[in-house]
Amino acid sequence: MVVGLTGGIGSGKTTISHLFGEFENVVIYNADYEAKKLMNSSFEIKSKIIKQFGESFYKNNQLNTTYIAARVFKNKATLEALNSLVHPVVKNHFQQFIIQHKKRDYVIYENAILFESKSNLICDIIISVDAPLETRIKRILLRDNSSKEEVLRRIKSQWLEEKKQLQSHYIIYNQNIKNLSSQVINIHNILTKKNSKI
C-alpha cells in the first residue's frame, strides 16, 4: 500500500514522516531528497537539465541550489519545465522502491508537490499535513536562511492547502508537538487494519 504524505513547504512533513518511520514494518521514500540525489547522480537528468537550462544549474558537478531557487521560483514556466524533466525519472525510481519493499505494511511517499506532479494517482491513501501560515514561514526562514519574500514566492508556487485537503483521506494538524504522535499512531492503526484486509 502506498501512502502519500504531502503538505505545503514548512508544514512539517518530514517530522511526520520520521514518526511514521518509527513503526517496524513501514518504510519512507522522500521524493524531494531522492530527486536531488538523482539530479546529482543521473547522467540522463543532468544532461537534459544542462541542455535546456545551461551549465549554471550545476557548480563543481553538483546542483547549484541557490541559483536554481532564484530561477525557478520566480518563473512558473521554468519550474514546470524542470519538473517535467525530473519527475518521470523519480516516478520510475519510486516504482522500483515499491517493488523492493512490497512486503512492508505500507510505504510512505513524502512529496511536497504530490498533487501538482500527479503523483497522487499512484497512492492508495493520501495524508495532508497542515500548519498555520505564520508558523510555516518562521520554520522556513530558520531552516533555509531565505528572505520572507522568497519564502512567500515558494509557498505561492504550490497548491493551496484547502485544495490539497479536499482530496486527502486524512489531515494531520501540526500545531502542537504533543498531539503529533497520537495523530500518527491513530492513522497508522487504521492503515494497518485496512492493509490486513486487502
N, C-alpha and C positions, 0 to 999 in steps of 0.2 A: 504494500500500500504506500502510495506517495502522498505526503502531507506537505502542501505548500505553505510556507511561512513568509508573510510579507508585511509591509507597513512602511510609512514614509521614512526618509532619512532622519536619524536621531530618535526614532520611536523606541528603540531598544530591542530590535530583532535579535541581535547577537547574544544579548543577555538571556533572552527567552530560549534561543537555540541551545545555549550551554546547559540550561536547566533540563531541556528535553534530552540532551546528550548524556545526562547522568543516569538515565534508565538503561538497564542492562542490554536490552535487545533492540535498541534504537540507534540509528546512525545518521550523521548530519552531512549534508552537502551544501556548502556556502557558494552560491553561484558567482557572487562578486569576487570572492577570493580566487576561485578556480578560473574565472575569466581573466583576471590579471596574470595568473600563473601561465595560462595558455598564450596570452598576448606577449609574454616574455619568452616562452619556450617553443611555441609552434611556428615553424618556418612558414607554413601556409598562411597563418593570420598575419605574421609580421610583414611578409612580402606584399600582401594585399593592402595593409594599412599604409605602408611606405609608398606604394604605387598610387594610392588615392589621396593621401594627405601630406606626403613628403617625409623626409628623414627627421624632421624636428620632433616627430612623435616619439622618437627614441633618443636617449642620451647615454653614451657608454654602453650601448647594446641593451639597455633596459628602458622600460616605459618612462617617458618624461611626463610624470603625472601632473606637475604644476602647469606645464604648457598645455596639456590635453584639457585639463579642467577649465583653463581660461578660454580655450577654443570652443569646446562642446557645449558648455552651459550657457554660453552667450548666443548660440546659434542652434536652433532646434533641428534644422536640416542636417547640420554636421553631426549632431548627436545621433539622429536616426540613421545616417549613413554608416557611422561607426558601429552602431548596434547591429545593423544588417550584416556586417562582416563577421562580427564576433559571436552573436547569438546562435547561429546554426552549428558552429563548432562546439560551443558549450553544451547545447542540447544533445548532440551526439555523445559527448563525453559523459554527460549525466545518464544517458541511456545505458551506457556500459557500466556505470556505477550501480545502477538499479539491478542489473543482471548479477553483478558481483555480490550484492547484498540481498538477494531475493528471499533469503531465509530469515531476515530480520522481521520484527513485528511491524515496523514501518520505517520509511526513510523521510527525514525532514529535509525539504528542499527550500533553503533560505534564499529568497530572491527579492530585492527591493523593488524591482520592476516586473514582478510576476505577471501582472495583467497587461502591462504595456508591451511586453515581449511575447504575449500569448502563451506563456509557459503554464498558465493556469489550466490549459487544455490537457496537460499531461498529469494533472493532480487529481487524486480521488477526493481529498478533503483540503480545504483552504482555511488557514488561520491568519487573521489580521491583528497586528499589534498597534495599539493606539496610545498616544500620549499628548498632553497639551502642547500647542504650538510653541509657546514661550519656552517650555522645558526642552523641547526638541532643539530649538535654536541655541539655547545655552550649552547643551551637550555637544553640538557640532562645533561651536566656537571654541570650546575647551579642547575637543579632540583633534580638530583639523587645523587649528590656528588660522581660520578663514575670517574674512570680514563679514559683517551681518548682511551686507548687500549680496555677497557671493552665496551665502547660505540660503537666503530667500530665493535667489535665482535657481538654485539646485532643487529646492522644495517645489517651486513652480513648474519645474520640468517633469515632475511626477504627477500621477493621477491624484485627485482629491481623495482624502481619507474616506469620506462618506461613500464615494463611488466604489472604492475597494470593499468596504464593509458590507455593502448591499449584496455583493457577490461572494461573501465569505460564509463559511459554516460556523466559525467561532471567532470571537473577538477577545483579545487579552488587553486589559486596561493597565498600562504601565505607568501608574501614578504613585503607587506606594509599594516599595520593595518587599514589604512584609506580605502583601497579598499575591505577589507574583507566583511564588512556589505553589500555593494552594490552587491557583487558576490552572497552572501547568499540570499538576497532579490530576486534577479533575478531568481535564481534556484527555490526558494520557489513559486514564482508566476507561473512559468512553471509547477511545480509539482501539485499545487492546481488546475490548469486548466485541467491538464491531469486526475487527480483523479475525477473531476466533470463529466468527460465524460465516466468514467468506468461504 
